[in-house]
Amino acid sequence: ELAMLSMLNALGADILLLEPQGDQAYLKADPKGAQSQLLAMPGAAFPTGFSLKALRKEMAAMPQPSARPAQPAPRTVQTAPQPRTVQPTQPRPVPPAPQRTVRPPQPAPRPKAKVVPSEHFLPPQREMCTNAWLKEPAFTQMLTPIVGRGDDPNFYYNAFIRLTGAQDRLTYVNELYQFYRHLSDTGRTVLAVDAPIPQPEPEALSGIRRRGHYDSWEEMTVDLATNLPQGDRPELTRLMQRAFTQVMEFAAKDEPNLNRLMVTAVCLLVTIGRYHAKLFHGWKENNVPAFVLMGACRQPYEALYVRFLARLPVDVLLCCPNLDQPGMVEDGLLLDLKGPESLPVMKFPRDNAGLQMSTAAAHAERDLDTLLYSGSGMYRAQQFSRANAITLTTTYDEIFILWDQELRYRPNFSAEGDAVSMPVIFAKICGVEKGNMMAYWQKVKLLVTGDTLYAPQQLVSPSHGNPYQQLAVKCVRSGRIRRDVVKQDRQYPFGLLRESVQDHIFDKLQQMLDARMIRGTYENGTEYTVVATVLNMDKKLLRMLQAFDFTKKNPKLVCVNTREEAATLEDAILTAFLSLIGFDVALFVPTGYQTIERFLNGYLPVEHQIGPYMYDQQIPDLSALPPVKVSIFDRILGRKG
């Protein structure tokens, strides 16, 4: 195709090649762009569905100009025929052969002109006046009526304020509630959001139109700005285009990598679209809505969003009462009001029905907790809401030493922020020590304590069907577990558990899928079986998870397999999940055969070979076995037997 176009051009034809999908396809045929010149036109991208066929159809539908009236036919005058004279024949001259001309070389490709975003968008009719109209540095100034802020018709008057910490912990929440109530009574649109701002869903991200490559942040800004919400208010559109350009310039200074910048910009556009209708429904030029965010911005797109709103006719209030979480919003327009005290407030007080305010004694108790349980090695009950399991590589004897130890006393335990690292045991014991089966079963009995789930032969009964298979198929989309879909389903089995326990379960389940710990995940539908198996945990397991404290003794799982039957896929899924969530797991396999390993993809138990393999053994009743005799030397070393 390129050779044909080049030939036509050499014959004298003008050729204009339109590229609605970008320049990548052409550059595959002409990598250096030597056979054409790039003509970069100012303006946005081609409209969706653009084609020459559609353009011809549009032109054909346009009204044609009226035709000129017909002119009378010219009168012809007949003349008398002239006598024909015979001329002597002359030899026809032979034209000279044309000289071959050498076509001059093509000029070098013209470099693309630098894109200037401000030249692509019309300027708004008014400018922004942020915080300059405030009579005093107080967030209650946002209650000032719009007409009382200034009378210059060339400006929009708005506020951009952050409350860092609190002046008085006893009155902080009540002050916010009274502020919200008075602000709502003015009739203005008020949107209060609790941080973090939700991450965009994959479906929303895929709905943002974008190209695969940009040469500069300016080019990216002009192209992505076409995704901004459109409406019948041109002034608001112009304000958003300018605000988007400004925050993209800020982001480009912090993130020079264009690929990462595009990810942030796409998340920002999804967030803009999420709240646009709530903030600007029925917007008029003299109406200033208010946006309140409770909590700190942790992600770049969150910080860019509030900076974007601050450049629109919107009052923006950021509430960050927890001094340990200051957030990442820095802006020259921001008025930061700092208080000396700190307190955690998870939700903005929108109404008095859910309003909670602490007494002085409660605040004093919290201060004492902070003093006692921060970096001292002491931990209060259920202090941490997040945890990560670390598999310990131990000797066989160390399994019995560490089994009853609290997690905080084990090697490699650590606590940072609201998360802990839990050292757990994930071991497979193959063979029988010295071939002594009685001593072997007594060793197994030592590990089956009150907080242990004991599973002889199989962990998951094959006779029971799984009622959560359809729910698993419905909730897994694009590699992510849609937690809201699961929790809203009437089959949801974890609704009685603490919210932090539910989050811990879903975090580890998502980690299993992301790491593809089970073979076949995202290949043959195994991911649905993984989710369904975890949702199908029995009541005993759920109670053990509900009582699990990440700094104290963790729950246990002991499995014994003496048969030659292989473990099931569900056994492997549940065993790996329980280890990942913080269980100690011990697999006793006197035959030495593979059990769950053939289903696991790299996440394998630590294997201990302790003696010869024994076959066709019957599992005894552990409660009927005689107690293990422990020597004084073993007691000194902390051994059980």
Protein Blocks (a to p, Z undefined) as FASTA:
>chain_A
ZZmmmmmmmnopacddddfkojklmmmmmmnopmbccdddedddddehiafklmmmmmmm
pccddddddddddddddddddddddddddddddddddddddddddddddddddddfklmp
ccdfbdcdehklpmbdcfklmmpcfklnoccfkbccddddddehjfblklmmmmmmmmmm
mmmmnopacdddddddddddfklmmmpgcdfbdfbfklmmmmmmmmpccdfbfklmmmmm
mmmmmmmmmmmmmmmblklmmmmmmmmmmmmmmmmmmmmgoiafkbccddddedjdfbfk
lmmmmmmmmmpccddddddfblklnbjadcfkbccdddfbdcddfbdcfbfklgccddfk
lmmmmmmmmmmmgonopacehkbfbdcdddddddfklmmmmmmpcfklpghiacehjbcc
ddddddddedjehhiaklmmmmmmmmmcfkbccdehiabdfkbccfklmmmmmmpgghia
cfklmmmpmklmklmpcfklmmmmmmmmmmmmmnomaghihklopmmmmmmmmmmpcfkl
mmmmmmpcfklccdddddddfbfbdcdfklmmmmmmmmmnopacddddfkopafklmmpg
hiacddddfbdcdehiacddfklpccddddfklmmnopaZZ
